[in-house]
Amino acid sequence: MPSSFTSPVRLVHHTPTDEDLVHQLAEGQCEALAPLHDRYATLLCNLAARQLGRSTAEEVVQDVFTTVWRHARSFDPERGNFRPWVFQITHWRIINELRRRRSRPTVESDSP
């Protein structure tokens, strides 16, 4: 006897990968930046804060995500995943900030 039970349709929510989101960003879908920021901002900020302090780290992370947004088209998934790419951008921003600090002239004290 055939069963009258029909299996329910399951709606599977597909969470886009990092690479999907960068591709969407490259296509001009600016809203794709928010999930990437949600996934990585705290981690990257903690990484940068170890060497730069919290307030500078927050500025660095803001700059990193501006770079991701502006250069999403240059991301090549054939060369690797998003995670190492964003960590590399962060690494270079930290190094640039440390270099900038070293090259800043020191202020002489006016005390005798």
Summary of the structure (lengths in Angstrom):
residues: 112
radius of gyration: 21.7
end to end distance: 102.9
largest distance: 102.9
contacts: 240
relative contact order: 0.13
helix: 66%
strand: 0%
